[in-house]
Amino acid sequence: MKFIHTADWHLGNMMHDIDRTEEAAAFLKWLKGEIERVGAQALIIAGDIFDIVNPSNVAKTQYYKFLASLLKTNCTNVVVVGGNHDSGALLDAPAGVLEALNIKVVGSINGRKVEDLVVELKDGDENVIGICCAVPFMRNLELEQFYKTDERESGEGADDVSDEDLLKRLYGDVYRYAVELRGERNIPIIATGHLYASNLSGRNSDELGSGANENATISENSVEDGVREVIGTLGNVDVSTFPSELDYVALGHIHYASMVAKNPKVRYSGSPFAMGFDESNCKRVVLTVDVKPNEVPVVEKEEVPKAMRFEQFKGDLETLKRCLRNLEKELVANPMETYVDLLLTTGDFVSLNQALEAEEAGKHFVVKRHRISRGVLRGANRFDDNVESTKQYTQEDYFRMLIATNAEEKEDSEVVKNLYDKFIGMFNEAVCKAHEND
């Protein structure tokens, strides 16, 4: 069975107030073409279809029109699961209608049982060619409630085990049901998930090219992992959570293509778009997966063409000037809508607005943000009126500063790092709930 694995579309995203509607439209048009080109029999979208729980009508229209366009292709199966940015209720609302079109949507696990998460995948002649365990993003309380209300469960209750064990139990249950459903048929079983797995690898190869080591390990807590929210204790899932007998696990939540624990069967596709300037140098891909029962899947990375360009430049003032001049020359030769983030990391404190006025005079790019590193600001011992103080740092930066202040430690100390790692999940969960309430 051949399918395409993608995730983290974040339709409706307005990074730094940039309208990305046309960028999303270009991707969806390209994706349909790729589905036809590779002969994909299924499309798996592993969460975060939308950027916010109440997306714009434009974003919703793009989503539904794209799904409808697939009816004219040989892709006879679509599986969509909710992510942490999605409203499960919004995704599930048209699920009955979409299912009649062979589009399986699982926005959340609320009100569902194990068997509701398992779907047969069929070819154009209605022959079953695979089974998908469609597991969406879930918060800890949703997972606990799932087992408290499941009438199939008896004996051990949800209160008796940890959330990590409950998640492993859920994947075990959906896999066992899938095996029962498969019977004697020699077809693959795949699963989805939208979560933050530990022991990721692969980013270095995306940045450095095909000759780099795909197994190079990256930090699990790096801001540049592309993770905007890690929710509760389900934010560091071990690969053992997924039954080893699964033929493939299609994950979402991390914004770059990666394997989990160097396991070629457990992968993130990454986002087809940069969700922050820190992600601008990562290749954007979807994964074409050819999977057979009990075999290592054949996975190909299909690079997404750029429809919009983002650049992040760091360094001293002369470095920033040189980068902007070179960018202007490139865009004169090859025009593309381009946005830039600038960070002064060394040298004397200056007003970037004034110092870079000549380099920004070109009309081929837009500088969306000027920033001064904390080291430069400390050296100057003052703030300039032109520094965007409220946009200078991420919410995670402020959280780290607060910890350092309360602990009376330097921000880069081991004490602060350990406290940050311990509590960042709770902090982001609180931020996520505040946004939902808002």
N, C-alpha and C positions, 0 to 999 in steps of 0.2 A: 504494500500500500504506500502510495506517495502522497505526501501532504506538505503544506506550508505552515510553519510555526512563526507567529508574530505576536506582539504584545505592546502595551504601553503607547498607544496612539495619542492619548491625551487630546482628542479632538476638542477644539475650542480654546486651546491654550493661547494665552496672550502674554508671553514672556516679555517683561518690560514694555507692556502696552503695544506689542508688535502684532499686527493682524496677520495670522498665519493661515487664513482660510485657503488661499491659493496654493500654498505649500502642501497642505493636507490634500487638496483636490488632485494635485500632481502625483502625490504618492499613491492615492487610491486608484487613479487611472493606471499608473505603472504596475501596481500590485495585480490588478485584474489581468493585465498583459502577461505578467510572470506566471500567474496561475494557468493561463492558456498555453504559454510557451513550454513550461515544464510538464504539463499534463497532470497537474495536481488533482487528486480525487477528493481532497478535503482541505479545509482551511481551519486552523486552530488559532483563536485569538485569546491569549491568556491574561486578560484583565486590563483595567485602565483604558477602556475605550474612550471615555471622556475625561476631561481634565478636572471637572468639578461635578458635584452631585446634582446640580441643577444646570445642565448645559444649555447653551443658546439654541434657538430653533435652527440656526444655520448649521451648527454642529450635528444636531440630531438628523437634519435632512441629509447631510453628507453620509452619515452612517447608514440610514435606511435605503438611500438611493444606491449606495455601493452594494449592500446585500441583495437588493433587487437585481442589480446588473449581473450578478453571478448566476442567475437563473438561465442566462443565455450561454453559459459555459458548460464544460464537462465536469466541473467541480460540484459534485452531487451532495456534499456534506459541509456544513459550517458549524463549528462549535464555538460559542462565545461564553466566557465566564467573567464574572464581575471582579474588579480590582478595588483597592482601597480608595481610589478617587471616584469610583462609580457609585451611583445609587442603585442598590440591588433591586429596589422596587421599580425604578424606572426601566431598567433592563428587562425585568421579568414581565412588565405590563403587557407587551405584545407577544409573549413567549408562545401562547397557544396558536396564534396565527402563524408565527414564524416556523413553528415546528411542523405545520402542514406543508411547509416549503423545504423541509429537511434542514432547517436551521435550528439547532438546539441551543437554547439560552438558559444559563443558570446564573442569575444575578447574585443570589445569596443562598445559604443553606436554610434560611428561615422557612419553616413550614414544610420542609422536605424530609424524605427518608433516604436511606442509602440507595435504594433501587431507583430513586428519582435522579440520581447523579450519574447513572450509567446509561450510555446510549450506543446503539448499534450503528455502524457506518456502512452505507450501502453504495454499490455502483449504479450505473444507469439502468441496469437490468434488475435492480432490487436484490442483487446478491449481497450478502453481508461480507464485507472485506476487512472489517476491524471493529474493535470496541474501544470506546473512549470513556474514561472515568472523569467526568467534568466537575472538578472540584474548584470552587471560586475562592476568593479572599474571604477570610472570616476573622472576626475578633474573638478574643478569648471567651467572652461571655456567650457569643453566638454558638461557639463550639460546645461549651458546657451545656447550654440549653438544648442543643441538638440531641445530646445523649440523655438528658433528663426527660425529654418528651417522646423519645423514640420507643414505641410500644414493643419493638422487637427485643429491646434490651431487658435483661432480668439479672438479678444478682448484683454484681459490682456496679456502683453508681458513678456518676461523673465526678462526685466530690472526693472519690477515693484515689484519684490519680492526678498527675500534673497535666497542665495544658499541653506540654510537649508529648506526653504519652497519649493523650486524647487524640492529638493530631495523627500520630502514628497509628493509632487504633482506627481512625477514620479511613486512612489510606488502605490499611489492611482490610477493612470491611468492604470498601468499594471494589478492591481488587478481587476479593473472594467472590463477591456477587458477579463480577465480570467473568470470572472463570466458570461459574455455574452457567451463566448465560451463553458462554462460548461453546460449552459442551465438547463434542469431539471435532469441532471445526478447527482447522489449522490456520488461525487468523491472529494477528497481533493485538495486544492490549496496550493502550497508551493512557496516560493520565495528564491532567493539568494541575496547576497551582499558581497562586499569586502570593508570594511570601519572600522573606529574606533568608536564603540558605547560607550556611557557613562554608568556609573553605572554597572560595570562588577562584577561578583561574581564567585567563584568556584575554584580559584587557591589553596587556603589553603587545600581544600579537596583532591586535586591532590597530594599535597606534604605530607600531614599528614596521608592519608589513608582513608578508607571508613567511619571511625568513626568521621571524622572531619565535620565541618559545611560547607556544600556546598554553603550556602548563605553568607558566610563571604565576606565582601566587600574589594576590594583592591584598591590601589591608581591608578587613571587613568593616571598619568603621570610618573609612575615608569619606569626606564630604563629596569627593568626586566619583563615588560609586554610582551616582545617579539616583540614590535613594532619598526621597523627600520625606518619607515618614516610615518609621519602623514601629509597628504597633504591638505594645505589650510584650509578653514573653514569647510570642510566635515570631520574633524578629531575628532568630539565629538558628534556623532549622538544620539539623544534621541530615546528611544524605541517607542515613539508615532509616529515616522516617518513611521513605518510599520503598515499597516491596521490591527486592532485587529482581524479581521475576518480570516486572513491568518491562515492556519492550522499548518504551520511551516516556520521558516525563517532560512536558512542555511548560516552562515556567515563565512568569512575568513578575515585574517589580523592579528588577535591576535594568538600568538603561543601556547597557552594552552587552554584546554577545559573550557568553561565558559558559564554561562547564562547571558543575558542582563536584568538588572532591575528585577532579580529573576523570570523572565518569562520563564517557561519551553518550550515555543514554539519558543523562539528566542535565538539561541545558536551559539557559536563558537566551532568548532571541535578541533581547535589547529593544530599545525604542527605534522606530524609523526616523525620529526627529531628535534634535538636541533640545533638551529640556532646561538647559542652563548654559551659560557661556563656558563653564568649566567642562562641559561635554563636547565642546565644538570640534575637538581634534579626533574624536572617536568615529570610526567608520560606522555608518548606519546600515544594517543588514536585516533581511529576513532569512529564515532557515528553510531550505528545502530538504525534507527528510524522506528517505526511502527505507521503510521498516518492514522486517519479516519476523515471524515468531522465533524467539530464542537465538537471534543473531544481533550482532552489533549494527546499529543503524548507520546508513550512509548519509552523512549530513553535508550539505553544501551551503556556503554563505553567499547569498545574492545581494550585492551592494546596491543600496537605494540611491538613485541619482539625486544630486542636490538641486533643489528648486529655490533655495534661499541659503545664504552664506552667513555664518557667525564666526567671529574671530575674537580671541582673547589674547592680548599682548601684555607682557609683564617685563619690567626692567627699569633701568634708570631713564632719565628724560631723553637722552640721545637715542637710546634703543627704541623708545616709543615713537620718536619722530621718524626714525629710519623705517620702522615697521609700517607706519602709516603711509610714508612716501612709496614704499614698495607695493603696498596694497593698492594704492591709487593707480600705479602703473599697470598692475595685473588687471584691474577692473576696466581700465580704458580699453585694453585689448580684448577682454572677455567679460562683458557687463553681466552683473548678477546683483539682485537686491541683497545688500550686505549690511550687517550691523556689527558694531565693535564694542568690546569692553576693555578698558585700559586700567592697569594697576601699576602705580609707581612703587617699586619695591626697595630701591636704594637711592642714595644721593640726598641732596638738600631738599627741604620742604619748599614746594612751589605751588602756585596756582595753575593747575593743569589746564583750566579753561583758557587762560591767557597764554601760557607757554606753548600750547599746541594749536593755537588759533590758525596759524598759517597752514599746518599740515591737515587741518580739518576743513579747510576752505574748499576742497574738492567736492564734487557733487555725486560721486560714485559710491559713497558709503555714509553711514550715519553712526556716530559715536553715541551709544545709549547710556554709557556710564563711565564716569571718572572716579577712580578710587586711589586712596593713599594708604600704603601698608601701615600697620600699627607701629612697626619699628621706626619708620620715617616720622610719624606723628609724635612718638615719644621723644625722638631726637630733637624735634622742633619745639616740643613742650607747648604747643598751641594748636588750635584748629583754625583753618582759613574759612572765610565766609563761603567760599566756593565748594567746600567739601560737602558732599551729600551725606550728612551724618546719619540720617535715618535709613539710608540705603547702603551705607558703607559696609555693613556686616549682615550675615544671614542670621536667622533666628537661632541656629545652632551656635554661632559665634557668641551671641549675647548670653546664651545659656552657659557656655564655657567660661566666659568672663565672670559671670555671677558665681560660679563654683569657685573660681580662683580667688575672688574677693572674699567670699565667706570662709574659705579654707586658709586665707592669708598665704597663698602659694603663687608661684609664677604659673602662667597659663600653660607652659610647655612641661611642667613638672609631672612626675609619675603619679603623684597623688591626684592631681587634677584629671589626668588622663583616665585613671581607674574610676574615679567618681563619675566622670562624663560617660564612660562606657556603661557604667552600672545603671544610670538614670536617664539616658537619652531616650530610651524606649518609652518610659512613662511620660517624659516631657512632650514627645511628639504625639503620643496618644491624646494628651490634654489639648494640644494645639489642634489636632484633627477634630476632636469633639467640639472645640470652641468654634471652628469654621462651620461645622455642620449645624450647630445651634444658631449661628449667625445667618 
